[in-house]
Amino acid sequence: MQKNTIVRFDQDTLALLDQLVHTLGRPRSRIINDAVNRYLEQEVWFIEEVLKGLRASEGGDLVTHEEVKSAVRSQGVAVD
């Protein structure tokens, strides 16, 4: 079920949105909905990855600074 909400944009953002409307031939609502969905998917993924990392670190699954530097060096990158 869809529900309505009000979103306010500054003029520059609205101008960019309208450029996409013109270029893609899609309604504003579709472009906004697609953008919000992509943003939410990215945020959920990011938060899940951070939480995984925190759980791993709490369990002692850590990599030392020297191990990281060694791995970076093995890729041909100079590290101090």
C-alpha positions in Angstrom: 0.0 0.0 0.0 1.4 3.4 -0.9 1.2 6.4 1.3 1.8 10.0 0.5 4.4 12.2 2.1 5.6 15.7 1.5 9.2 16.4 0.5 10.7 19.8 0.1 13.7 20.5 -2.2 15.8 23.6 -2.7 15.7 25.1 -6.2 19.0 23.6 -7.3 17.9 20.1 -6.3 14.6 20.5 -8.0 16.2 21.7 -11.2 18.4 18.6 -11.2 15.4 16.4 -10.6 13.5 18.0 -13.4 16.5 17.5 -15.7 16.2 13.8 -14.9 12.5 13.9 -15.5 13.1 15.3 -18.9 16.0 13.1 -19.8 14.5 9.8 -18.6 10.9 10.6 -19.4 9.8 9.4 -15.9 7.6 11.1 -13.4 9.2 12.9 -10.4 7.7 10.5 -8.0 9.3 7.5 -9.7 12.7 9.1 -9.7 12.4 10.1 -6.1 11.1 6.7 -5.1 14.0 4.9 -6.9 16.6 7.3 -5.3 15.2 6.8 -1.8 15.1 3.0 -2.3 18.7 2.9 -3.5 19.8 5.1 -0.6 18.0 2.9 2.0 19.5 -0.3 0.5 23.0 1.2 0.7 22.4 2.5 4.3 21.1 -0.9 5.5 24.0 -2.7 3.8 26.5 -0.3 5.4 25.0 -0.6 8.9 25.0 -4.4 8.6 28.7 -4.4 7.6 29.7 -2.1 10.4 27.8 -4.3 12.9 29.5 -7.4 11.5 32.9 -5.7 12.0 32.0 -4.7 15.5 30.9 -8.3 16.4 34.1 -9.7 14.8 36.3 -7.3 16.8 34.5 -8.1 20.0 35.2 -11.7 19.3 38.9 -11.0 18.8 38.9 -11.3 15.1 41.3 -8.5 14.4 44.2 -7.7 12.0 47.2 -5.9 13.3 48.5 -2.6 11.9 51.6 -4.4 10.7 49.5 -7.1 8.9 47.6 -4.4 7.1 50.7 -2.6 6.0 52.2 -5.8 4.8 49.1 -6.6 2.7 49.2 -3.1 1.2 52.9 -3.4 0.4 52.2 -6.7 -1.3 50.0 -4.8 -3.7 52.9 -2.5 -4.7 51.9 0.5 -2.6 54.5 2.3 -0.5 53.6 2.5 3.2 55.4 4.3 6.0 
